[in-house]
Amino acid sequence: MPWKRHATMDKAYEGKKSIVDYVFTDGYAAESVERKFVQHLATAKVVVVYAKLPKGFHIPTPVGNYSPDWAIAFQEGAVKHVYFVAETKGSMSSLDLREIERGKIACAEKLFDQLSTAHVRYGKVDGFETLMQLVNAE
């Protein structure tokens, strides 16, 4: 029987402000991009609630299904955009992504550009600071 990789508690982060009790981040390192990101979400005063989106949640694109990482709701009046969908990456350079992943993200960006309102945005971020820059930008 082939070995299957399951979410284990060593990848779990107690879901303070999350819609679930424990958030399972990608990667094993305690200092991974997603682990640092969720720690900031959990402690930021402007964040009301967040969700690590499950792999089953996806947006169909011409180059395959795309699964963003996070949905975040902020305290109204504290930031410009109240709801945000984020893709966490270790690098903001598209050159560091596989070609198919670049295509999926480009399709998602176009979709969210059409769906975005004054309160809902999408962005690719490499950390909480980048998220806050996008959330507060025009």
N, C-alpha and C positions, 0 to 999 in steps of 0.2 A: 504494500500500500504506500503510495507516495506521501512524503512528508508534507503536511499542510501547516501554514503559518497562521496562527491565531493571535488575536489581541490578548496580551497577558498584562497582569497588573503592574509589571515593571514599566509599561508604556502609559500607565494611567496617571491622570492628574485630577485631583479632587475638583469637581466642577463648580467652583464658586461662581455664581452668576450664570452658570450654564443651564441649559434645559434638561440636562441629565446629571446624575450624581458623579460620574467619572468621565473624563474626556480622554480618548485614546489618540495620542499624537503619532505622526509618522516618525520613523527612525527610533533608535534605542537610546541615543545619547541624551542625558539630562540637559545638555546645552544645545539641543537641536533647534533649528529655526522655529518649528512649530511649538516646541516646549516653551521657549522663551516668549513666543507670541501669546500663548494661552496664559502664561503667568502675568503678562501685562494686561490682558483683557480682564482677568480675574480681579486685579487690584486697581484698575483705572476708575476713577470716580465718574467719568462721563459715560462709561459702558453700563447699560442697564441689564442686558441679557445677550448671550451669544450661543451659537451652536456650531460644533464641528460637523459639517454636513456628511452624511453617510455616503459611501461609495455608490450605493444604489440611487442616490439623487444625481441626476445628470441632465445636461442640456444637449439635445441632439445637434450636431453640426455636420456640414458636408464632409468633414474629414474624420468623423467618429464622435462618440459621446465624450462630453467634457464634464468633469466633476469639480466644481469650485470647492475650496476648503472650508470656508467659514461664512456664516450669516451673523451679522452683529447689529444690535439696536442700541442707539445712544440716547442719552437724556436729552429730551427736546429743549431747545434753547441754549444748550451747552456747546453744541457743534452745528455746523451748517447743514450737513446731511444726516438725517436721523437713522436711516437703514443703510447697511453696506454689505456687499458680498465681496469676499476677498479670496485671493489665491496667494498662498505664502510660498515664496521661493527663496533659496539661499542667495540668489544673485538677481539683480534687476536687468542684467544683460540678456537679451533674447538669444545671443550667440551661445550662451551656456545651456540652452534648452534643446531637446531633440526636435527635429523638424516637425514631426507630427504634433508634438505638444505645442510648439509655436503656432501651428495652424489652428489648433483647437482654442487656444487662448485668444488668438486674433478674431476668430468667429464669435467667441463669447463677448469680447469687447464690443464688437459691432452690434450684437444683440442687445447688450445692456445699454449701449449708447441710445438705441431706439426706445428702450423701456424706461430709461432713467427719468426721474422727475426731480423736482427741487429737493426731495428728501431721500431718494434712493440712488445709490451709486455702486459701481463695480470697479475693482482695481487689483493689480498685481503688486504685492508688497513684499519687502524683505524683512520687515519688522514693524513693531508698533509705531515707531516714529514716522515711518513712511505712510502708514495707515492714517495717522492723524493729520499729516500734511495733505493727503488726498481728501479726507473727510472735510477739512476746513477750506479746501480750495474751491474756486468758482466752478 
